[in-house]
């Protein structure tokens, strides 16, 4: 992790502008194509939830703006950020589940399976105090939504990006799924969300190249 030099940062004026907003967040919801990805993971017995967590985390880690965070008026860039997902537990409640990211999918999937088992047995609703090297992920598999609004702190404004994926649906010969992204506008713009969606779709179209061909 290192501090971004605001004096030389090309984004300085945009940062100052949007940091002063009462609600400096913006979001986007778009459908992604699962036609190649979904049957690949199902045929290999891979958890769709874990595979989706991995794809989103890998895409976010590949784009520097998704690794930027605001700390007391300064900007830091993490070398790597980790997915923290909501996992359904008993009584229709959920638990937070943070998984240390690894670009090796088998390593990541093994860690995720262990953590999911742990939080299902002992649910938690807190991350490490002050930890911001995270990506907040949720699944809403009951609804093919077109927008999502998140609860979040505004004073100071939370700068951790949020992602939600929804119910799969068929569109012609394609299988699709809504994916929502919300981010702090002082740290990124629409072009960065566009790059994120492009990477995610590239990964979904080439599941063997991204996940490998091993059974997990």
Beta strands, then each sheet from edge to edge (+ up, - down):
strand 1: 2-3
strand 2: 25-33
strand 3: 68-71
strand 4: 74-77
strand 5: 82-88
strand 6: 94-98
strand 7: 134-140
strand 8: 162-171
strand 9: 174-184
sheet 1: 1+ 4- 3+
sheet 2: 2+ 9- 8+ 7+ 5+ 6-
end
